[in-house]
């Protein structure tokens, strides 16, 4: 009996083109068909969830930006002025902004979903970023938000984030899960260069040496942030709902890596949208055996890389569903 994978590959190979001529688009088309268990995959009602949270570790000066930038950027998202807004608008992606744990009280009339666990994570140099209870609350909230999107008919979801200090949290998660040195996992973030990068690395080393969490969930609670924990819950639920997941850059991939520690099947539904310039992202992609859709030197976060890659991912379904086969077109195939 012919398997679905073989049928999909046959459909791809017998389009009016030389075998493999559409390159990575063919790989994406095969993956989408396998996720949706069909020869005609479709991307329906794409949505982008952007989670925002503050980090107590910013008290140690591990970012060149003050933590106020987190809430100020959320206001910018609400006004439609950020990169993620314009790319989502361009590509017909519905965007929702979620306060996962920002140290600011947003006016009730703003288009922000209030899922605030606390006003920012704790300073990891002193205590774990979150309690287990807080971490679980964040994960449950993320899952509920995804469930709502799935119930509204979405089968394609991307994840973005905003949180000054969240590259540090992501570096620590990567360091623990991949057993790599802090140096290999730590990059410039929002602009820590030279001596500033050395300082950031030294702080993260002290944080790492302080704790010995045993489970993936404990590791997330110790080193993560509310926006990352909420994203982990969202990713796990998106897998349960069998959605296509558009994974953004360094922070979103660190959240995905965390979710994969809890459910390895998550990896099957992930399309890694771009190669971030943030140090460490390449190593995470290699570990996950992931071939990014785009490599454009981006390192903004917000879900911007996923939104920019979406039309390319959609092109994979378009050629699979609409392009003629040799037989349909009456074109001679190779011998």
Phi, psi and omega in degrees: 000135182283131180281163178301319181300317180293321178295317178297314181298321178297315179299318179294314185292333185262014168290162184285078181193158171296150180304127177080003187292340178264011170052232185295336176301325180292321178294319180293318179300317179297315180298316181297319178297321180291320178299313186270358177056048183208158174275352182229070181293148178225146175259114185250136174041062181299140179225157180234120175259121180250113183262135180238139178201151177263161185233124180298334182295343178297341175301338182270004177073037182270005175223145178288346181259143175288156184294342177303336181299331179301305182291327179295322178289327175298319176299321178295319175302315183296329180276353179081018188261000184268167179304315183298325178297312186289325179288322177295318179298315180302320189255012175067035179258127178286134183242137175231134181254129185239127173276101180273330182176056180271141180278063184191144176260111181281142176304143185298335184274000179282148178281061177240131176280121182273102175238026187303125176273317181195168180278062179098154178285168180279165176285109185299340179291340183252317182207165180303150183302321182217158167281163177299323180297315180296318181299315180294321178300316179297316181296318179297317179299316178300318180297317181297321179296319179292319180303318179299317180296318179297319180295333180278358176106004178280137173238008183223125187221140176241160182231130176236172181209159171216125179184107177302125181101357186281348172289329178294314178300317181293320178299319180294319178297315179299314180304316181287314186285330182258357179056043177252159180292155176303321181301319181291335187260350188251126180240194186288341183059232182273012176135030176271102186241150176062235182299327180295322178293320177300320179295312179303315180299318181294323178295315181295326176297316179298318179298313183299319183292341185282337190232154175222064179295147186260324183253163177303321180294318177296321179297317178297316180295325183287314191248351187276201175217166183297322180291327179288316179298320179293323178294321178299314177299321180295317181295315179299320179289322179299325176293317178301323180277000181056043178273156170282126181253125177264106185265128183279222188269221192301310185288315179297324178289325176296321176295320179294316176304319178296314180298323181294330176296333183268331178207102187295338182290347177307322185304325184300329186264003186264129168250117183274113198279330179202161176267112180287151175283349180294129181303138179104332183296319180301319180294321177295317180298320179297316179300322182274003182052046185252134178252107184295147181291317183236153172221091189238016178070021181277150174202046185267327188081208181070351189094007187300319180295323179292319180294322180290326182281341186308314181299329178291316178298318179296325179300330178295321178287325183296313181293323182295322184270335190242340182285141181288152171269168177304318182296312180302317188272352182067031179260136180290132176273169176293159180297000000 
